[in-house]
């Protein structure tokens, strides 16, 4: 059924149709509307046989999800930004215990300074935690990926993080095709846990493991991620058969067949990049787009094949590792190792800064001319940066960087209370 609705509402409806038995919730922007919607459905009885648990923190939310999943319940939660960091210890525990929890991350920047707008720093901070991470380009894809996430998680007994851009998707109203409950039931079977706490068959979950076996345990976590590389395209193909549309998988390509330059990105940014590429194509430029849906596990083989004929690769990413540079671009470089094609890392959109077609157009023309640095910060204001560096050079007590910049540009620091 076609429906005009907010992205958060679409996700809430998708999760509800997956029949979760425990939902753990702690509000943090911009994911709050998702759990509010689910809470309302539980209260009204529209989502039956589900316990909605209000917890005191994000750490508690993941801890409750771990307990629920270990006891054999289909468990779901959602978070963003500092909330994801606050639950970090439990995030690692969930994957280490092999529990098929599904969690929405409404991607948002991490402070300090405080910033509630979108980038991918939060989920990237957990990229090595052992969770499967999949990124949605649109609200339709966000809806679809949540349904697939429960299948993936429960087939492999691994937790899955569905990442959707905060505000850009969560608060945007778009037309989505909402499936019927019968379709979801056909696609997603009742939960049958691979491991469960049962007094009739007592086991230990979360035992102490010493040096004699820890390496093997960690390797098996990696082996499961490698299994996901095989499983996720199959699950996406089954999704297409039941729901009649392509969604999910590992990567997706756009106008790459004869492309000499391929632009790589994750999430909602792909829409703006595709529009820019369409404009360049009209000018005769051979350029295409590759979207990464599965960031973990990272689809090295698929990327390597898709980039085989490209002369250069441009990775536009909404995150970076302080002290070294691009995050996604480093993984892409591992996919094209031993090839001459340069991989340009472009950091863009941090803290919600607009990424415009005009800026992308200018950037991609520089890349095509091979005039880009290997690491570029799109629309970085060098005048401000140099002013701060000069002030710090001259003054020992130069003050907090963020507040100094706001003073320089004449903006009053925001207070969130």
N, C-alpha and C positions, 0 to 999 in steps of 0.2 A: 504494500500500500504506500503510495507516494504521500509524503507529509512534509510540510514546512515547519521546521522546529530547530531549537537551539542544539548545538552539538552535544552539550552535557545531557540534555534530555534524550537525545538519540542513543547515547551510550548507556544511560540508565535503563532505557527500554530494552536494549540488546542484552544487557547483563541480567535483567529480570527474566527474560525469556530463556536464559540458560539455567534457570532454576537453582540459584545459589541457596545453600542452607544456612550459612552464616555470613553476615556482612558486618565488618568492623569499621567504624567511622570516627574520624577526628577531622574537623573542618580546617582547611587552609586554602586560600585562593591560589589558583583558579579552579580547583577540583570540587569545591563545595557543592555546586549545583547537582553534581552527579549523585553524591550520597544523600543529599536532601531529597532528590527525586525517588531514589530507592527506598528511603525511609518512609516517604509518604505512601508508596505502594505497599510496604509491609504493614503500615498502620491501617490502611483501608481494607486490607485483605486481598488486594489485587495480586500481591506476591505472597502466596501461601507457603506454609512449611519452611519459613525462613526466620531466623533470629537476627534482629538488627541490634547491634551492641554499640552503644555510645561509650567510648573509652576516654581516658584522661590525656592521652598523648599519641603521637604517631608511633613511638616505640611500642606502646601498649597495643595499638591497632595491629601491627605486624605480629606481636607476640600472641594475641588472641587468634589471629589467622593461622599461626603455626599450630596452636593447640587444637583448633577446630579441624584443620586438615589432618593432623595426626590421628584424631579420633574418628576420621572417616567422613567428614562433611566437606561438601563443595564450598570453598571459602573465597571471598572477594574483599578487596579494599581499594582505596585510592589515596593518592597523596600528591605533593608537589614540593619542589625547592627544599627549604630548610627542613620540611617534614620528612622528606626522603633521607636526608642526612641524619636526622634525629633517630630514625629507625635503622641506621646502617648495620649495627651489630646483628639485629634480628633479620635483616635482609640477607646477610651472609648465612645465618643459621637456616633460613628457609630453604635455600638452594643446597646447602651442605647436607640437610636432612632429606633432600629429594621430595619436597612437598609441592603438589601441583596447585599452588595459589595463583590466582590471577589478580593483577594490580594495575590500575590506570595511573599513569604519571602524566599530569597536566603540566607539561614542561614550563619551567619558570626559572629565572636567573637566581643565583645564590649570592647572598651578601657576605660581608659588608662591602660597600654600602647597601642599605635596603633597596631592593628593586623587586617589584611584583610582576614585571613584564616578561615576555617570552624570550628565552634562548634554551639551549640544550645542555647547559652545564650540569644540571641536577642529575639526569639519567646517565650522562657520561661519567659522572663520579662513581657510579655503580657498575660500570661496564665490565669489570673483572669479578663481579660478585657471584657469577655462576647462573644468573637469570637469563632466560631468553629475552631479547629486547626487539620489539617490532615497532616501526614508526608509521603513522598514518599521514597521508597527504591531505585528505579531505574528511569531512564528517561522515560521508558514506563509508569511506574506508575505515574510519574509527569504529563505526557500528559493526562492520563486517569482521574486522580483526578481533574484536572482543569475542565474537562467537567462535572464531577459529582458535583463539587463545585457549579456551577451555579444552578443546580437542587436543591441541598440542601438549598442553600441560599434563593432561591425564593419560595420554598415550605414553609419554616419556617419564612421568612422575618428576617433573621439573617445574619450577615457578616461571610465569611469563609476565613480563612488564609490557603493557601496551602504552606507547608514548604518543601523545597528541599535543599539539602546540597550544599552550595556555592562552586564553582570550581569543587568539586568532581562529581557533577551532572551537574551543569549549563554549565560548559566548557568542559565536557567530550563528546566524539563522540561515540555513540552507535547506534545499529540498533533498530529502533522503527517502530511499525505498526501504520501509520497515517491513521485515518479513512477518509471516504468521507464526503463531506458536507451533502449529503443526510442522512447518518447515524446519524450525529450530530443533524440535523433538526428533525429526527424521535424521537430522545431521548430527546432533549431539546426544549420544546415548546416556542413560543414567550413569552416575558416577560409580565406578568400581575401583576403589583404591588399590594400588599395588602393595601398599603397606598400611597397616592400621593397628592402633592400640586396642586390643581385645582381651578382656580378662580370661576368656576361655582358651586363648592361645597367646600367653604372655611373651612379649619381646621387649627389648630395650631399644628405644629410639633416642639417639643423641649420646651414645656411649663415648667414654674417653678412648682415644686412639693415639697410640704412641708412634715412635719412629719406625717401628717394624711394619706398619701398614698404612701410614698417613699418605705416602706418595701414591700408593695404589688407589686409595679413596679419591684423591684429587684427580688422578688420571681418569678414573671412571666418570667423574663429573664432566671432564673434557670429552670423553667418548660419547656421553649422552648428547652433548651439544653437536658433535659430528653426526650423530644419528638424526638430529633435528634438521640438518641440511638435506637429508634424503626425505624426511617425513613432511616437511612444510610444503614443498611443491605438490605432494600427493594430496594433502589436506586442502590446499587451495583448489586443486582440480576437482575434488569432490564438492567443494563449496560451489564451484561454477555449475556443476551438474544439478545441484539442488536449488540454488538461488538464481541461476541464470546470468551471473555477471562475474567478471574477473576481479579478484581481490586477493591480497595476500601474496604468498610465495616469498622469494628471496630478493629479487630485483625486478625492476621494470624499465623498459627502454622506450625512448621517444625520438624518432627521426635519427636513429644512429646508424642506419644501414650503410650509408656512404660517408659518414661523418669523419672529418679529419680532426675535429676538436670535440671532445665529449665533456659535458659538465655534470658533475656528480653532486647530489645533495640528499638530505633527508627531510621529511615532514612537509609542512604546508608551503615552504619556500619553493618547492618544485613547480607550483602553478605559475609563479612570477617568472621563474627561469624559462619555462616552456613558452610563455608569451614572448619573452625576449628572443628566444631562439627562433620562433616563428618570424619575427621581424627581420632577423639576420638572414634567415633562409630566403626571404623575399629579395634580399640584396645579393643573393647568390653565394652566401657563405655556407660551407659544408660543416654544419655543427648539429649536435644532438644532445640529448639529456639521458642520464641514467639515475634512476631513483633507487636508493637502498631501502628496502622494507625491513629486512632482517639485518640488524646491526650486530646482534649476538644471537646465534653464531654468525661469524662474518663469512660471507660467501666468496671466498678467494677465487675458487675455480670459475664460478659464473662471471665474476668481474673480469678475470683474466681473459676469458673468451670474448666477452662483450667489448673489451677495449683493444682487442688484437690489432685492428686496422687503424686505430686513432694515432695521429701524430703527436697529440698532446692531450693532457687531462687536466681539468680545472675542478678542484673540490671546493665547493662553497659550504662552509660549516658554521653553525651558530654556537661555537665553543672553541676553546683552545687550552692547551696545557701550559700554564705559566712556566717560563724557563726553558721551553723547548719549541712550542708552536702548535701546529695543527694536530688534532687527534684523529679524526676520520681520515685525513690525508696520509697519515703515517700507515694506517691499515691498508689504504689503497696502494701505497708504494710497495707494500709487501706482496700485493697481488700482481704487480707488473715488474717485479725485480728482474734484473738482467735484461731489461729492454731499454732502448735509447729514449723512449718517449718521456718528456718531463712531466712531473705531477706538481701543479701549482696549488698551493694551499691558500685559500682566501677566507679569512675570518670576517664574519658579517653578522649584523643584526643582534649584537650583544645587548642584553638588557632591554630588548624590544625596539632597538633602533630600526627605523624603516629601511627596507631594502628595495630600492626603486628600480624600475626598468631602465631609467636613464643611467644610473650608476652601474648596473649590470652590463648594459650595452657598451659603455666606455671600457669597463674592465675586460670584457670578453674580446673586444677588438685589440686591446693591449696583449692579451694572452695569445691571440692568433698571430700577432706579430712577434711573439716570443720576447716581449719587452717587460713582462712581469717578473718581480722577484719571486723566489720560491715560496716565500711567506709574505702575504699582503693583508693589510687590515683595511677593509673597504670603508671609505668615507671617514677615515681617522683624521681628526683635526690636529695636525702637527703643530700648529701655532699654540694651542692649549698645552699640548704635551711638553713642548720645549719651554714654555713659560714656567710650568711647574718644576721641571728639571733645573732650570736656571735659578729659580727661587730656592730650591733645596741646596744648590751649590753655594749660594751666597749667605743663606740663613740657616744656622743650626736648628733653631726652633721655628720651623717653617709651617707647622700645623698639619692637621689631617688633610690628605690629598683630596678627598671627595669634596669636603667643605670648601677648600681653597678653590677648586675648579668652579663650584657653583657661585662663589663670590666673584670670580673672574668674569663669568659670563652673565652675571647679574640675575641669577636665579636664586630664590629663597629655598633653602632645604625643606623638603616635605616632611611633615610629621604624620606618622600613621599611628593612631591611637585606638 
